[in-house]
Every structure is written in C-alpha cells, then in structure tokens.
Amino acid sequence: MSAVERRQQGAKLWLDLETAGAITPVSLTLPEGVSYDKCESLAAMFGGLKRTTSFLIGDLLLYAKREHGEAYAQLAEATGLADSTVSNLESVCNRVPPSVRREAVPFHVHAEVAALEPKQQDKWLKLVEANGWTRQQLRDEMHGPSVLPPVASDDLAAVARALIQGAKEYGQDFLVSRDSFMRLQHAIGETE
C-alpha cells in the first residue's frame, strides 16, 4: 500500500473513530481488534499531519491576510496558537517558497534557513535531507560553534539569563538563535 493510500485509509478510520467518540482533542481510544494495517494507516496519517500542519497553517494565514485583510486576525485567533507562534509560522512560510521546502525536513529546520535567499535555502535544506542533520547540526554547519542554542522559555528573565550565560561560554562573537530573539522581541512587545 502506498503512503498516500495509507493516509487516505487513516483519514477514513479517523472519521469512523471520531464519530464513535474514540478520538477526542486529547485522546485516542481504539476498540479491541483494530488490525495492524489500520494502526499503520493511522500512524502514517498522524505523522503526516504532524509534519505538515505548520506549513498548512502558515500558508493558510498568509492567504487569508492577502485575500481577507482584517478578518485574517480572527482566523489567526481561531488556530488557538500564541501570537508568536502564528507570527513564526507565517514568517517561515512567507520566506521559504513551497518549491524549496523539503517534505523530509521538519518545519523548525526550515525556520533556520528562512532568512537566506531561496537558492541558499535550497542548498542547505538539500544538505539537511541528504545527511539527516538536526536543527543544531545545521546551525553548526552554517555558523560554526558561534551560535547560541535557542532558549525554550517564554519567561523573559530566563531567556536573558540563558543568553548571557551562553555568551560567557562562547566569548564575545556569537549569534543568537532566531527562536530566542523572537521570544525576547515578543516579551518586550515588539513585532518587527
């Protein structure tokens, strides 16, 4: 069975399970006797959704902003995502054209190359795909050891402390990750 057929079978199974109340926003409760093939179809579909959702939301929001103007804000709110997340999804999708994106490369890795020109994006994403690099491995290859890793916190003081500590370890010349920079911007109310 092809990947597309597995995802299609998974989508049908999802609808059946949702109708039966087995799928909720916070759980999956499969009834007894679900075959391995059906479980595999669900896994393929869920995995595809996980890998694809960020691109789909980003592209949808860009379309809505372009086509529906101010109503776009209501659509962004309907996602239930934080403003900074919505902003990041839009930014990456706006900067990395669909023709450059790689299915096998996670969205957060695409975010690392978003500031580059499409030719450079393509070059680096191909290398990530070919070598199976993580986001940190891509950063190391692009910038060497002078990039501070992202700080995963929405607490401004914690982000600032982590960046200062990282700077002390790296010395004077270092780059701050896009994630950390955006968190700091958001924390102080800057959107540009």
Number of C-alpha atoms within 10 A of each C-alpha: 9 7 12 13 13 20 22 16 19 22 17 14 16 19 13 13 17 15 11 10 13 15 16 11 6 5 9 13 11 12 9 6 6 9 9 9 13 14 15 15 25 21 15 21 22 16 12 15 13 12 16 14 13 21 19 15 17 22 19 18 24 19 14 18 17 11 11 13 10 11 11 18 13 10 15 21 12 9 12 10 11 11 14 16 15 18 16 19 24 22 17 22 24 15 17 20 13 11 8 16 19 16 11 13 19 20 21 16 20 24 20 21 22 20 15 13 11 17 9 14 22 20 12 20 23 17 14 22 15 11 11 13 16 15 19 16 15 20 20 15 14 14 12 11 14 18 19 23 20 17 21 12 14 13 12 16 12 13 20 16 12 19 21 13 12 17 18 11 11 15 9 9 8 17 16 17 16 18 19 22 17 18 23 20 15 16 16 9 9 10 11 6
